[in-house]
Amino acid sequence: MEEPEAGKVARRTFLGVAAAGAVHLAAGGSSVAQGNEGDAEAREEERPVSGCKYWMHGFGGDDPKKTAAAFKEAGFDVVVAGGAAVIDAVNAAGMEAWLCGGAFGLGSHKDDDSFKAKDLSGKPQIWFGSGCPNHPTLREENIKSYKGMAATDGVKGILVDGCRFASPASGLNPYFTCFCDTCKAKANTLGLDFDAMKRDVKALYDAVVNKQAGSRGALWLATPAGVLEWMAAHPGVVTWLQFRRMCATEHFRDVCKVIHDGGKRTGVYIFTPSVAPLVGQSYADLCEIMDVFAPMIYRNYPDRPGPACLNWELTAIPEELGLAESPAEATAMGLILAWASLADIVKERTIKEVQTALPPEAVGHQTALARALIGPDKELAPIIYIDDPLMSKTADLVRKSGANGVNFFVFKEDWPDMVRPGIS
């Protein structure tokens, strides 16, 4: 017997609670009701920062010296790219050369399931080309790669990318990882209850997939108080998020020690404040070891799955669950946007509209939150998508919201026209 449409709507509405509000509250984020207060505080803190640095991620052209000279003339201060010829050209042009490294890439182990993250059923999952963040071989190989980068001549610093667990943009099953034997042993070592963690995360997964509203109904669970009560009954979800944070921070510390021991500055390509707690990244933890924060605030990145991009991270799971063009779509997206404290900024309530682009104000908002999290002294250079039709406004809001720099991702052949409106 088919379920009445009204029942489907009620159960689908639970997505916004379980996948957004509940998880965010578990990570220690603000409740939906606090969103407007945060926006007001962010607006009060807006201020332009003098001496803004301009960063380019990537390099191109057949003549490194020519490209570097063009970057310098356009106003760039830092170039993130590798290769001896490129590094030499960047330095000769009077700019800083930085490198960027990943974290848990599978590489030659891509066909070996023992290296992969495991979901709740024990099935191997690949996310961002990566494996289990606790696999000792992947960690050792990653540290070795950073030792090589740290020994590179002519490099000012190294940005760390991909040091995290799977995000919502990678899909529902990859996100609900990792529950492999290695992670079980790691959790026990850290004094965490792995069984409770797996039990309660499965309850959250089942609620999302089956769209089960629970005994009190979706209406109650759509409130911050209802979400809090649900989380209090499922403390293992909090443990899971704590576990992700502890493991990611541990590897960040190991990597940063290698970089600093090599005499280089450290930087991080980090998720936006609204998403970072979901993947194990902590601005608070990293303040102790990072020199530069580069939140990946892509408002209009065009290609799926778009990890770290707000337009994809906020819509991937609702789309996977079939909420697009359903009666529950607007409610679910409204709840998710409220969780991210973007409900007043993003007026659209369809998955397609949010996936296409968020307004530039969303970028400014996340920049302001990042500045509030890291304090006034750390260098903040958000990374934004280079092909932005509203580049002038986007870059301006980044600067006015407390950034020390603007980082453009990623190099394209027609970069001069794209970045010109964003450099002042």
Salt bridges, closest charged atoms under 4 A:
GLU3 OE2 - ARG11 NE 3.16
ASP39 OD1 - HIS365 NE2 2.84
GLU96 OE2 - LYS53 NZ 3.15
ASP111 OD2 - LYS110 NZ 3.53
ASP113 OD1 - LYS116 NZ 2.91
GLU141 OE2 - HIS109 NE2 2.96
ASP200 OD1 - ARG199 NE 2.97
ASP206 OD2 - LYS202 NZ 2.85
GLU229 OE1 - ARG216 NE 3.00
GLU250 OE1 - ARG139 NH1 2.61
GLU250 OE1 - LYS186 NZ 2.66
ASP261 OD2 - LYS257 NZ 2.78
ASP285 OD1 - ARG245 NH2 2.90
GLU288 OE1 - ARG253 NH2 2.96
ASP291 OD2 - HIS260 NE2 3.07
GLU319 OE1 - ARG304 NH1 3.12
GLU361 OE2 - LYS393 NZ 2.66
GLU379 OE2 - LYS53 NZ 3.69
GLU379 OE1 - ARG265 NH1 3.18
ASP388 OD1 - ARG299 NH2 2.61
ASP396 OD1 - ARG399 NH2 3.65
ASP396 OD2 - LYS400 NZ 3.08
ASP417 OD1 - ARG420 NH1 2.90
